[in-house]
Amino acid sequence: MLQQQILLPYDSGGLNVGSLKYKNLGLLVKWWWKFLNNNTNSLWVRVIKSLYGNNGGLGCITPLPESKLKKLSGRTWFNILNVEHTLSKLGCDISNAFVKVLGNGAATSFWDDKWCDSVTLKAKYPKLFRLEKEKDATVNSRISRLDADMSFNWAWFSPPKWRAETELFHLEDQLKRFAFSGDKEDKWTWKFSPNSSYSVTSLVNLLSELETSNLPNPIPTQVNKLIPQKIGIFIWRAKQNRLPVRSELDLRGIDLHSTRCPVCDDSIETLDHLMFHCNKAKDIWNRISNWWDINDLNVSNLSELAAAKNQNIKTSTGSSIWQAIIWITGFHIWKNRNDTVFGKPVLSSPKIVSNIQANSFEWIHCRCNKLNLNWLQWITNPKIFDANPAPKAGIG
């Protein structure tokens, strides 16, 4: 479940990593787009047409019969055609995502393309299609238009009678009510993109939206653009209770020699204890409070850490900087814990706070040159930068 959540966008509570599966499906569908909009009729398109028919077996035109499709199993073009089946399981109807926009009708099949309805005319009027002499006829070969007048150029094996005659009446009535777009070239469009042009990103976003549509009130992931992504990931993992503190490892059945806090050895090592109640953590938070001239930091659990606010800060810039400091401090407390566990040199609280000041200065300065950070001002009065512009913390 956690692995799946990592792939989700920020606003759905994930880390916006993206799914390689969705990316691969998007690249396969791109071959549909290339085939449909190949006006030069290049060699590979002619080969596909010679093997699988003029429509290439694409579902948005006329899909191949299932019996014939199975015979193609394992071939490259089969995998491209079969992406429609995979996407349908994910709730995406790719066959109706590509829409044919009629221009002069020279490149549109009258019977096989879905150019004036959601289904093909041969499926809607099967008796007429049986009587058609030229089953690959184009739209402009069957319909002639002069201003508002329209005439039909039918070619039947025999005149339509009975039910076929009824179908012809309905077909001509439908065509007379159809709004033709003009004399431009026919083209295919992608209905899930504002510019009607297909892109892999548009399909990936669509699949992500379908995946997250059933999530019950997802909590968006907070993102702070002033600090490295690894700090945000650390906070995200902490909120998911996925940091390997000893109490959590013990619950997962991992045999430990002790579950007590490796830093103070005064209590069971839970995440809240390590971050806020351990003596060293308390000392670090007090020093951060003094640095920012705050009487009561009032951070005692992970939720408050992730959404830490400073009532004395009035601008979004100051809030972004303050949140960055809070997150960086939590990260350094965790790093100090790991150094203790793995026998590395352990730093004193003043040295850890000095590293927090140095890291925050470097990271914020590199990510927002408009702040014009000054080191001396930064360590003596960081609130001076409260009024300057900076990227907002928020949903990425």
C-alpha angles and dihedrals in degrees: 000000000000092000090054091047092054089063094055123101120263094256090056094053099263136111096253092241092142129219121276087203091058091045091053092049089050091053091049091051088051087071088060089055093048092049094048096047099040101124094169093060091225124200097267091051091051090050092051091048092050091052102037105020133262091299095051090227092282114161093224089064113023117328120219117257111268092242091057092042091057091055089060092056112140096021121119096242090048089060089051092050093043092059086084090065092048093049093048089060088056091052097258118126100205094176091068096037091079111068125192113225110203119224120157092342095234094121099036124093110230095213105025104043124076093231103136103020142024089260131045119267091238089059093046096044105029097160092055091047090056089055093049114111096197106041093179093054117144125231094251091053091057101037127050120189131191112178104304095343121099131192131182127226104202124181111195131173085222133357113279113257137181110345093005089056090052090051090051091053092052093044094053091045090052093048093049090055094047115107109228114210099217141261100314122117119280115256143177121238135195110230096203095065127073092227092044090238121123121246132172090232093057092055093044090052091048092052091047090052091050090050095050097041091087096047112115107240100319116212109233118238114247115233127192113196094196095072136049118280091243089069091053090048090051091054091046091052091048092053089050089053090240101130110112100242113160097254090057093045089051091052089054091056098255111150110236130178089225140002095203122115108278091211103051103006089213101113146005110295106248121157093250091050093048095047102039116006103042111104093239092047090051090051092051093049090049091052091049089051091052091048090056093037094241120153098199119022091186097198112138107146142029097264090056090045094054094046098033113165130186112212091204092061114086107179133066088238092057091046091053092049093046092048089050090053092050093050093045090050092053089049092053092048088054091047090052089052091052091049088054094048095047097043098250122146108287118221126221121247094256090051092049091051089049089054090049090053093047096045094046091048093050096044097045093043092052094047099045117030091174090075092068092209117206116202096217092049090044095059096038105038114004092169089074088082092058093101099047124097121262139155112284122246111235145093112346 
